[in-house]
């Protein structure tokens, strides 16, 4: 597709982007969303500028939409939706693809009766504002999902830890987070994404370990940090435990060309056919809490 863009000298130039069609997932599961995401990157080169066509979608979940949003911003890519696309207004409403990066924008976007928490773009150099935005994000999740005060820590812990990992390990100055609650099935989806160096590169840079993407994910899930401070490794491991054991949810983690999935007591690693994600994608789905949640070790 030929797009007319304006360069830094304010002169118009034509840029050709290959169009990739985002196919409708076969079902609503996290695995189906991951498969649809992987298929979208068939034949793509690293950081290739792409034009994502979302017109075929009639519904979308954070695991499919947020990585595309992050990729568009990181790789200077674009997207199109047809005028009659069923998700067009929804994408506009949640801030796709640019997201919001301030509390003022966040408060203007959210509405008390809505079940989404808009795409939030967290930036390292905006420390205080980033923390305030993260706090507002968590408050909205609590408002939307749980009227059980004793479940608050279980809801907030994974978000706080996994967002913190972006700035601890990714060597990237920004990350993304997006959430959607589904009242009909009483479940919450959250996705957290960065386009940094990925886990295998982090272990190589920080500890001199030569690991495959699958091995690097396994190390992170064991609690083995890429940093010298041993306490820093527990975030991913404990977050996965809180999601799966404490909240009875599902957990997906992607880095490079490997994925880890935990669901219904089972867990497995899978090689992705097309994605080689320069960073980390984490998504999870949890049922609405109805009582106290124990997140102690």
C-alpha positions in Angstrom: 0.0 0.0 0.0 1.3 3.5 -0.9 1.0 6.0 1.9 1.7 9.7 1.8 3.8 10.8 4.7 5.5 14.0 5.7 9.2 13.8 6.5 11.3 15.9 8.9 11.8 18.5 6.3 8.1 18.9 5.8 8.3 17.5 2.3 5.8 14.9 1.2 7.1 11.5 0.3 5.4 8.2 -0.7 6.2 5.2 1.5 5.2 1.7 0.4 4.1 -0.6 3.2 3.1 -4.2 2.8 -0.5 -4.8 3.9 -1.1 -7.7 6.3 -4.7 -8.8 7.0 -5.5 -9.6 10.6 -7.7 -12.7 10.5 -10.6 -13.3 12.8 -9.5 -15.7 15.6 -11.2 -19.1 15.6 -12.5 -18.6 19.1 -12.2 -16.3 22.1 -9.4 -18.2 23.8 -6.0 -16.6 24.5 -4.3 -19.3 22.4 -6.6 -18.4 19.4 -5.7 -14.8 19.8 -2.0 -15.7 19.9 -2.3 -17.8 16.7 -4.1 -14.9 14.9 -1.3 -12.6 16.0 1.4 -15.0 14.9 -0.3 -15.4 11.5 -0.3 -11.7 10.9 3.5 -11.6 10.9 3.9 -14.3 8.2 6.8 -13.3 6.0 7.6 -10.1 8.0 11.2 -8.9 8.4 12.4 -7.5 11.7 10.9 -4.1 12.3 9.5 -4.1 8.8 7.0 -1.2 8.2 3.7 -2.8 7.8 0.1 -1.8 7.1 -2.3 -3.8 9.4 -5.8 -4.3 7.9 -8.2 -5.0 10.8 -11.4 -4.8 8.7 -12.1 -8.6 9.1 -12.4 -8.4 12.8 -15.8 -8.2 14.5 -14.3 -8.5 18.0 -10.9 -8.0 19.5 -9.0 -8.9 22.7 -6.0 -7.2 24.3 -3.6 -10.0 23.4 -4.3 -9.4 19.7 -4.7 -5.7 19.7 -2.0 -4.4 22.1 1.0 -6.0 20.4 -0.1 -4.6 17.1 -0.5 -1.2 18.7 3.0 -1.4 20.1 4.4 -2.6 16.8 2.8 0.3 14.9 4.4 2.8 17.2 7.8 1.2 17.4 8.2 0.3 13.7 6.5 3.4 12.3 3.8 1.2 10.7 0.1 1.9 10.0 -3.3 0.4 10.0 -6.6 0.6 8.2 -10.2 -0.4 9.0 -13.1 -0.3 6.7 -15.9 2.2 7.4 -18.3 -0.6 8.2 -15.8 -2.5 10.4 -17.6 -3.6 13.6 -14.7 -2.7 15.8 -13.8 0.7 14.3 -15.5 2.8 17.0 -14.1 0.5 19.7 -10.5 1.0 18.5 -11.0 4.8 18.6 -12.5 4.6 22.1 -9.7 2.6 23.6 -7.0 4.8 22.1 -5.7 2.5 19.4 -2.9 2.6 18.3 -1.2 5.5 20.0 -2.5 5.0 23.5 -2.6 7.6 26.2 0.3 8.7 28.3 -1.1 11.1 30.9 -3.6 11.1 33.7 -5.5 13.9 32.1 -6.0 11.9 28.9 -6.9 8.8 30.9 -9.6 10.6 32.9 -11.0 12.1 29.8 -11.1 8.7 28.1 -12.7 6.5 30.8 -16.4 6.5 31.7 -17.8 5.0 34.9 -20.1 2.6 33.1 -17.5 1.2 30.6 -15.8 -2.1 31.0 -12.5 -1.3 29.3 -9.3 0.4 30.6 -7.8 2.3 27.6 -4.4 1.5 26.1 -1.9 3.2 28.3 1.6 4.1 27.1 4.0 4.2 30.0 7.2 6.2 29.6 10.3 5.9 31.6 11.2 9.6 31.5 7.8 10.6 32.9 8.4 8.9 36.3 5.8 10.7 38.5 3.2 10.9 35.7 3.8 7.3 34.8 3.2 6.2 38.4 0.1 8.3 38.6 -1.2 6.8 35.3 -0.4 3.3 36.5 -2.3 4.0 39.7 -5.4 5.3 37.8 -5.2 2.1 35.6 -5.3 -0.1 38.7 -8.2 1.9 40.3 -10.2 1.5 37.1 -9.6 -2.2 37.1 -10.8 -2.5 40.7 -13.8 -0.4 39.8 -14.7 -2.5 36.8 -13.9 -6.0 38.1 -14.2 -6.4 41.8 -16.4 -5.2 44.6 -14.5 -7.5 46.9 -11.9 -5.3 48.8 -9.8 -8.3 49.9 -9.2 -9.3 46.3 -7.5 -5.9 45.5 -3.9 -7.0 46.2 -4.3 -10.1 43.9 -5.6 -7.9 41.1 -2.9 -5.3 41.4 0.2 -7.3 42.2 0.7 -8.8 38.7 0.2 -5.5 37.0 2.6 -3.7 39.2 5.3 -6.3 39.0 5.0 -6.9 35.2 5.0 -3.2 34.4 8.0 -2.8 36.6 9.9 -5.5 34.6 9.6 -3.3 31.5 11.8 -0.7 32.9 14.1 -3.1 34.8 14.9 -5.5 32.0 13.8 -4.4 28.6 16.2 -1.4 28.0 13.2 0.3 26.4 11.9 3.6 27.5 8.2 2.8 27.2 5.7 0.0 27.5 2.0 -0.6 27.0 -0.9 -2.0 29.0 -4.5 -2.6 28.1 -7.4 -4.3 29.9 -11.0 -5.3 29.0 -13.6 -6.9 31.3 -16.3 -9.1 29.7 -19.4 -9.1 31.9 -21.2 -11.9 30.0 -18.5 -14.4 30.9 -17.3 -12.5 34.0 -13.6 -12.4 33.1 -10.9 -9.8 32.7 -8.2 -9.8 30.1 -5.0 -7.8 30.6 -2.0 -7.5 28.2 1.4 -5.9 28.9 3.8 -5.3 26.1 7.3 -3.9 25.5 9.4 -3.8 22.3 12.7 -4.0 24.1 15.6 -6.5 23.9 13.7 -9.6 24.9 14.6 -12.2 27.5 17.3 -14.2 25.7 19.2 -11.0 24.9 18.8 -9.8 28.5 20.3 -12.9 29.9 23.1 -12.7 27.4 23.9 -9.0 28.1 23.5 -9.2 31.9 24.8 -12.7 32.8 26.6 -14.0 29.7 24.2 -16.8 29.2 23.4 -18.2 25.7 19.8 -19.3 25.9 17.1 -20.0 23.4 13.9 -18.0 23.6 12.2 -21.0 25.2 15.0 -21.4 27.7 15.0 -17.7 28.6 11.3 -17.7 29.3 11.7 -20.8 31.5 14.4 -19.1 33.4 12.2 -16.1 34.0 9.4 -18.3 35.2 11.8 -20.0 37.6 12.5 -16.6 39.2 16.0 -16.4 37.9 16.5 -12.7 37.3 18.6 -11.1 34.6 19.9 -8.8 37.3 22.4 -9.5 40.0 19.8 -8.6 42.7 18.2 -12.0 43.3 15.0 -10.5 44.6 14.2 -9.0 41.2 13.6 -12.4 39.6 10.5 -13.2 41.6 8.1 -10.8 39.8 7.2 -12.9 36.7 7.2 -16.2 38.6 5.0 -14.9 41.4 2.7 -13.0 39.0 2.1 -16.2 37.0 1.3 -18.0 40.3 -1.1 -15.4 41.5 -2.9 -15.4 38.1 -3.1 -19.2 37.7 -3.3 -20.5 41.3 -4.7 -17.6 43.2 -7.1 -16.2 40.7 -7.8 -19.4 38.7 -6.8 -17.7 35.4 -4.8 -18.3 32.2 -1.3 -16.9 31.5 0.6 -16.4 28.2 4.2 -15.1 27.8 5.9 -14.4 24.5 9.5 -13.4 23.9 11.4 -13.8 20.6 9.9 -16.7 18.7 8.7 -18.7 21.7 5.5 -18.7 23.8 4.6 -20.2 27.2 1.0 -21.0 28.0 -0.5 -22.0 31.3 -4.2 -22.9 31.4 -6.5 -25.1 33.6 -3.5 -26.6 35.4 -1.6 -27.5 32.3 1.3 -25.6 30.9 3.4 -25.8 27.7 5.9 -24.0 25.5 5.4 -23.5 21.8 7.5 -22.3 18.9 5.9 -19.5 17.0 6.0 -19.8 13.2 6.2 -16.1 12.3 6.7 -13.9 15.2 10.2 -13.0 16.5 9.1 -10.4 19.1 11.8 -7.9 20.1 10.7 -7.7 23.7 8.1 -9.4 25.8 4.3 -9.9 25.6 2.4 -11.0 28.6 -1.3 -11.6 28.6 -3.6 -13.2 31.2 -7.3 -13.8 31.7 -8.9 -14.1 35.2 -12.4 -14.7 36.4 -14.0 -12.0 38.5 -12.9 -12.5 42.1 -15.8 -13.4 44.5 -13.8 -13.7 47.7 -10.5 -13.3 49.4 -7.3 -14.3 47.5 -4.2 -15.6 49.2 -1.1 -14.4 47.3 1.4 -15.3 50.1 4.4 -17.6 49.1 
